[in-house]
Amino acid sequence: MFSAFGAVMASQLSAKIGGEAGQGVQSVSSMLAKTLQKTGLWVFAYQDKESRIRGGHNFVHVAASPQPVYSARRELDLLICLDAASVSLHSNEVKESGIIFFDPDITKDAPKDDKYFGLPFSQIAKEKAGAKLMANSVAVGAALAWTGVEFQILADYLVSHFSDKGGEVIEKNIAAGKAGYDLAKERLGKRFDLHLPEQKPETVLLPGAHAIALGAIAAGCSFISAYPMSPATEILEYFFAHKEKLGLVAMQAEDEIAAVNMAIGASFAGARAMTSTSGGGFSLMVEALGLAGMTETPVVIVEGQRPGPSTGFPTRTEQGDLEFVIYASQGEFPRAILTPGTAQQAFWAMVRAFNLAEKYHIPVIVLVDQYLCDSLWTEKVFDLSKVEIDRGPLYQGKAGDAQNYQRYAPGKNGVSPRAFPGDSNALVYADSDEHDEWGRITEDAAVRKSQVMKRMLKFEALQEEALKPTLYGPQVYEELVVCWGSTLGAALPAVQSYRESGALCSLLHIEQAWPLPKAEIAKAMRLAKRRTCIEMNATGQMAHLIQAETGLGFDRKILKYDGRPFLPEDVAEELAREK
């Protein structure tokens, strides 16, 4: 799945595009990433952005490799500076063999060094295309010339990308891109060998948020209600963009309380329904989570983590909500929490989430983060033939038998057949108070006990089919590194590099946090003489959860909680450090 990061250093391109918000950082990086992906390379792009519309400093880190790559690299081969600050902030990250493209009209005091290449983006765009707006195409054209990528690939991309803008816009962007390409090729020549693959794999390049939305739609989700909150906003936006074509219902609620209650209501009526939010929004959903638990109404919630508490860092990443979502809401009731690490895993996590929700009539939380949602991922095309939909037991009543329907009667694994309001063969009762088998309010102690036991019986079945963790590396090892969620992207190449240095080490990645697949985790941990846990929070929440569930602790923790993701070098250096 991944290549050792030490082994691909020579062939993997590491690029960064920096500038102020509103200058086109995302436009340049998207154009570069998508053009590189069309060559057959695997591309990954991570955004580092401030919470503002204009100004500040933003950058996008782009990695491209002949092998799958899901994290950026600290050292840069290519730096494109759209403002003067990018030169001063990032030039020290560029290798001696690398290149720095900057606009001399903006940066007046760039060092006289071979790796600094002045290119007046706006001036060239105005001269060759008649508009400064095409400066982004000039920058991308120059970068591709330096890597040796044929210009036709960029031209083809520009034709498709601007197809709705008309022929004139396409021609001007091609002219601007060609001007930057020719100037860089003339003065620099080809300086970086990308090792383009002979055969192009069938891949897609998409944000993680879109993979989440696509997974939900593939799973049969027809209703989403949400209040915009980064990093989950793009999930809602994707539904809005495609609702007419696909027959979906997308609702922007007035707040997160309304959003989750709408989703629960839609599910109660028979739709596969979901909501998406971040930690702050999920905080408002907690009481309604209990409503879903008491009424045994399936619902899927995507929680995109960002640093807290309160507003925290709205546009940055963290894994600080794990223990919160496990125990959120009053009382005890079963739930499942999935923690995918890549866009591909996120797609399939959504399919699994809807099936678990309807099979066991529970809320299911897909716990992701800003890194996964906002990054661009190259993935193999999703194989829709493997999508299976399990709606759980549905009530098959007979005419005239409506009064005999018992929504909360004891059933296999605590699950009783579900009927929907409007079914003439079933009279459906539901209430947020404790209830009897029919759904009628009760305060009877014996009934209360039986209903609690019925609900909690589901947890045992959920535990049995918990998604097993994946072991990367040899089956026999002295050190085991454990990670969960999106830290996989940096942890796997770091562990592979650590192993290349002589360490007998393997990596265990956890895709389901609750119920925790504790038997498999405990077995893997007992084989190790030394155990390390990697996560993006300050307290080691997964490490704490594993110790609580298995009785097995960790010798060390590698934690990061500054809002920035792990890079492979960060993890590799910590692993190599004796403690």
N, C-alpha and C positions, 0 to 999 in steps of 0.2 A: 504493500500500500504506500509506504513512504521509502525514500532513500536516505541512507545515513548522511547527516548534514556535512560531516567531514569529507565524505567522498564526492559530494556534488559541488564543492566550493568553486571549482574551476569552471564548471559549466552552468551554474545557476547565476542568472542575472539578478542583482540586487539594486533597485532603483528607488529614488525618493523624489517626489515633486512637492515643493514647498511654496507657500505664499499666504497672503491674507485671504480671509473669507470674502468671496465675491470676485476674486481675481481669476478664477477658472482652474483652481487646483484639482477639483473633482473632474472637470471636463478633460484636462490633459491626461490625468491618470487613467480615466475610463477609456479614452481613446488609445492610449499606449497599451493598457492591459488587454483590451479586446483585439487589437491588431496582433499582439504577440500570441494570443490564444489561437488566432486564425492560422498561425504558422504551424500549429500542432503542439506547441508548448503547453505545459501546465502552468497556470498563472494564479497567483494569490495577491490580493491587495487589501491592506488594512488602513483605515482612516484614523487620523489623530486630529480631532477638530475641537475648537473651543465653542462654548455655548453662546454664539453671537452670529448675526447675519452678515455684518461687515466688520472688517478689521481683524485684529488679533493675529495669531499665527497658526496656520493649519498645514498639515502635510499628509500625503498618502504614500505608503511604503508598498512598492510593487516587487514581487519576486516572480521569476519565470525560470522554468527548468524543464529538461526533457522528461523528468520523472515527477510524479505527483508531489506537490509542495503546498503546505498549509500553514506556513508561518514565514515571516520576513527574516532578514539576517541583519546583524548589527552593522557590519562593514558594507559600504556602498561602492558599486561600480559606476553608477550614474546618478548625478544630482541635477535636477532641473529647477532653477531658482526663478520664481516669478516676482520676487521682491528682494530688496537688499538684505533683509533680516535672514533670509534663508541661506545666503552665502556665509554670514558670520556664525549662524547657529549650527549648520550641518557640514560645512566644508571639511572639518576635522574628521568626519565619519568616512570620507571618501578615500579609497586605497590609492597608493601612488600610481597604479596603473589605470585608475579610473578617470572620469571626465566630469567637469562641472560646466553646465550650460547656464549662462546668465545674460541678462540684457544690460549692456554697457550704458544705455541711456538711463537706467535706474540705479545700477551699482557702479559708482564712479571710482571706487578705490580698490578694485579687485587685485589680488596679488599677480605679479608677472610670473606665471608658472605654467608649465606645459599642460597641466590638467584643467586649467581655467580657459574656457572657450567663450568669448563674447559673441553674442548673437542678438542683434536688435530685433526681437520678435515682432513688436508692433510696427516698426518702421518697414520691415520686409513685407509684412502683411498688407500694409497700406500701399506699398509700391507695386507688389505683384498681384494683389487681389482687390485692391481698392478699398479695403476696410480693415481697421485695426482689430476687429472682432475675430479675425482669422489668425491671430497671433498664436493661438493654441495649436493650430495645425502646423505652423512653422516649427514650434518647439518639438512636437512629436516627430515630424519629418526628420529633423536633425538627429534626434535620439536614435531613430531606426537606421539611419545611414551609418551611424557609429557602430551599431550592432551587426550591420551587414544584411539586415532584412530587406528584401526587394520592395521597392516603392509601390509596385502594383498591388501588393497586399494592403497597404494603407489606402491606396486609391479605391480599391474595391470596398473597403470598410466605409470610407467616406460616402460613397454612392448609396450604400444601404442605410447608413445612419441618417443622412440628410434627405432621404427619398421623399419625405413629405414636405420639404422646404422648397422644392423646385430645382430646375436645372442650373439656374444662375448661382444659387448658394453652393451647390455641389461643385461646380466648376471653380468658383473662387477658393473654396477650401482645398481642392486638389492643387490649384496653382500655388497657394500659400505653403502647403505641405511639401510640394516639389521644390520650391525655392529653398526652404530650410534643409531639405534632404540633399540637394545638389551642393549647397554651400558647405555643409558639414563633410560630405564625401570628398569634395575637392580639397579641403584644407586639412582634414583629419584622416580620411581613408577609413577602412574597416579596422577597428581597434579591439573589438571584443568578439570572441567566438561563442555563439549561442548553442552550437551543436544541435541544430534543428533536426527533429526526428524524421526518418525517411517515410514513415507512415503516420498519417494524422489520426489520432484516436477520435472517436465520436464523443465529444464532450460539450458541456454547456458552461458558460461563465455567468454567474448570478450571485446577487447578495444572499446571505444566509436567510434574511427575512423572507425573500421570495421563495426559497426552498421550503420554508415552514408553511407559507401560504399554499404552495403547490401540493405539499403533502396532505394538508387538510382537505383541499379540493379533491384530490385523488381518493381520499378516504370517504368521500361522500358528504363532506360538510357543506351545508347549503345556507347557513346563517352565521353571521358574525356581528357582534355588537361590541364596540370599544370606544374608549375616549383616547385621543392621541396622546401618547407619552413615549418619548424615546427610551430605549431603542426599538420599541415594538410598533411604532407608527406605520412603518412600511408594510407590515402585514395587513393592516386595515386598508391602506392605500391600494395594495394589490387586489384585494377583493373588490374595492370600488371600481378599479380600472377594468375589471373583467366581469362584473356582475351581470351586465346586460347580455353579453355573449354566452355566459355559462348558466344563466338563470339563478343567480345567487341573490341573497338578501344581505345587504351590508348597511349597518346602522351606526352612525356616530352619535353616541349617547351624550347626555349633558354632563355626566360624571361616571366614575368607575362603578359606583354603587348601582346606578341604573344599568350600566353595561352588563354586569354579571347577572343581574336579575332578569334582564331581557333574554340572555343566553339560556338561563335556567328555564324560563318560561317557554322558549322556543323548543328546547329539548323535551320538556314535559308534554308539549303538544305533538311530539314525534319527529322533529327535525334533528339532524346531527348539527349541534351548535357549539360555538366557542366564543371566547373573548381573549383579548391580548392586552398586556399592560407591562409596567415595570414594578419595582418593589414598592414605590410610593402608592401606586394605584392598587396594587394587590392588598396593601394595608387596609384600604377602604372596602375591599371585597370580602374580608374575613368573615363577617356575620353571614353573608349570603353563601359562603362556602359551607357553613354549618347547615343552612337551609337545604342545600343539595345533599348533604350527608343525611339529614333527618328524613327527607322525602324520598331518598334513594333515587335522585334524578341525575342521570349522567350529564356531565359537562366537561369540556376541555378548556383549560386556562393556560395560555402561554405567558410565562413571566420572564421578561428580559431584564437581567440584573444589570445594575449600574451602581456606582459607589453611593452609599448613604452614610449616615441617616439623613432624613429630611430630603431636600432637593439634591444634596451631595454634589457629585459631578454629573450633570445631565447627559453629557456626550461621551463619557468614558466607561471603562469596563471594570467589573469585579465579580466575585463569587461569594458575596456576603449574605445571601438570603436563604441558604440551604436549610439550616435548622429552623428558620422562621416558617418556611412553607410546609415543613414536615409537621409542625405542631400548631399551625394557625387554626383559629376558631375554638370556641369553647366546646367541652365535651369530647367524647371519643368516638371516632368513626373511621372507616378505612378510606384510604386514598392511595394513588400511585403517583410517583414523581420520576420522570424520565430526564436524563441529563446528556443529550447528544453532544458530540464533540466537533462535528464537521457539518457542512451543508447536506451531504448525502445522508448522514446519520439523522439529521434534523428532519429531513423528508420522511424517512421511515419511522421516526419517533412519533410523528403526527398520525400516521396510519395506525400504529400500535396504540396510541393514546385513545383514539376514538373507539377502537375495538375493546380495549380494557374498560373504558367508561360505560359502554353499553352492555358488555358481557356481565359486569358486576354492579352496574347501576351506582357508580361512584364518580366523584370529581377526579380528574387526572390533570396533573400540572406538568407541563413541559418547561423545564427550567433551563433557560439559555442565558446569554449575556450580550453586551454591546459588541464584543469582539466577533462573536458568531453572526449576529444579526446584520451588522453594518459592513463586514468584510465581503470582498468579492472572492468567490471560490470557483475553481475549475473542477467539475465533477463529471463522471460518466453519466450519460443520459439516463434518467430514471426509468427503470424497467417496469412499466405499468402492468405488465402481465403478472407480476408477482404480488400485486395489491389484492388482498383478500379482505372482505368486509364481514364482520361478525356482529350482528345486532343483538346478540344475546337472546334469551327466551322471551318470546312474544305470546301474549294470551290469545288462545283460540277458543272463544266462547260460542255458545249456541244461542239462537234466538229465544227470547223470553227468559234468559238466564242471567240478566244483567245484575240483579240484586245479590247474586251469589258470588260475584267476583271479589276475591280477597287479594288486594294489591300487596299486602305485607304478610302473606301466609308463609310459613316455613317452607323452604325449598332447598334444592341441592346447592351446597356452598353458600347458603344464606341468600340465594337469589330466587325471587319469585317472578313468574311471568308478568311482563309489563303490558298494560293496555293504555290507549290514548284517549283523552277526552273526545267525545263525539262518537265513540264506538257504541253502536246500538246494543251490542251484546255484553257490555261491561259498564257498570256504574263506578266511575273512578273518584275516590276520595283522596285528598291530600291535605296535610296540615303541618305547620312547623312545630306544633306541640307533639309530645309523645302520643302514640296512637296504637290502636289494636290492629288485628289482621286486616280489617276492612279500611283502615285509615281514619277511624273515628277517634276523637280526642279521649284520652283516658288518664286517670291518675292511679290506676291499679298497680300495686307493687309487682305482682307476679307477671303481669303483661309487660310492664317496663323491663323487667329482667329478661324476659324472653325476646323482646325486640332488640335490646342491646346485644344479646348473644347472637341473634340472627344477623345483625349488621356486622359484628366483629368476626363472624365465621368466614366472611368473604376474605378477610385479611390472610387467613391460612391458605386459601386457594391462590390468592395473589402472590404469596411468598413462594409457593411451589412453582409458579411459572414466571418468577422474576427473571428479567433479562440478565443473562450471565455476563460477567466482565470478560474483556478480551486481553489475552496475554500476548505481548509482542516480545519476541526474543526466545532464547532457549528455554526448554522445560526444566532444566537443571541450572540453578543460579545460586550465588552467594548473597547478592543484594537484590531487593525488589523495590522498584519505584512505583508508587500508586498515584494516579491522577484521575480527574473526572472532568466531564464537560470539555470546553474548548482548549484547556491547557494541553490536550493531546497534541496539537499542532506543533508546539515548541518542545514538549517533553520527549516525543518519540525520536526525532533526529538527535536530540541531546543525549539520550540514553544509548542510541546506536553509536554515536561518537565516543561516548564514555566506554562502551564495550570495545570499540576499536583500539582504545588505549590500553586494553588489557584487563579491564574489570569484567567479572562474570556477573552481569546484571541484566534483568529483564524488566519490562514495564507492564503494569496492569491498569487498564483503563475501564472506568466504571460508567456505564450508560444508564443505569437505573439506580437511583439513590434510595427509593422507598417503594415497596419493601426492599430493604437492602439484600442483595444476594449473598448473605453472610456465610453460608457454607462454602461457597466457591472462593470467596475472599479469604476466609480463614485458612483454607487449604493452601492457597498460594502463599500466604504470609508465613505459615509455619515452615515452609521450605527454605525461607531466607534467614541468613545470619544477621542481616542488617536491613532495616526497612525505612524507606523515605517516602513522605507524602508531599505532593506538590499541589498547591492551590492558591487562588487569588483572593485571600482574605487575611485578616490579622490574627485570627484565633485558631486556625486549623480545624474548621468545622467538619470536614469529611473525616479527618483523623480522629476527631472526638466521637463522631458517629460510629465509626468502625470499632473503636475501642469499647464503646458502650454496648454494641451489638455482638461483638465476638470475644471481648476480653483481651484482645491483642493490640498492643500499642506500637508506636513508631520510635525509632532511634533518633530521627531528625525530621524536621519539616522545612520545606523551602516555600516561603510565603511571600506574596507580593500584593500590596494594597495601596499603590499610589495612583491607581486609575489607568495605568499603562499595562499592556499585556506582557507576558513573558516572551523573550526572544530565546532561541535555542542556545545562544552563547551564555545567557544568564543562567540557565539550568545546568548546562555542561560545566560551567565554572564552579557552581555550588556543589555539584556531584563530585568533582575532583578534589574539592577542599576537604581535608581531614578534619573531623570534628569529634 
